[in-house]
Amino acid sequence: MTPFMASSKESRMNGQYQQPTDSLNNDNKYSLFAVVNHQGTLESGHYTSFIRQHKDQWFKCDDAIITKASIKDVLDSEG
């Protein structure tokens, strides 16, 4: 995520807001815990989401229906 950050973690902590020069800085990692999907048009549609409960346990939320999902389901979604 570093190329997309406005500043590095260190520069924010020091009160300096500069683009990091080291593009391989590993401090800006993230852990994906949810994916939101929209099917439809700008005027109407339907939202679903995938949420991660534990390291490798994913669920699909579709209104009041929650079902187990695989990582393949998550990666194949358009979120």
Secondary structure, DSSP 8 states (H G I E B T S, - for coil): -GGG-SS-HHHHHTT-----S-TT-GGG-----EEEEEEE-SSSEEEEEEEEEETTEEEEEETTEEEEE-HHHHHHS--
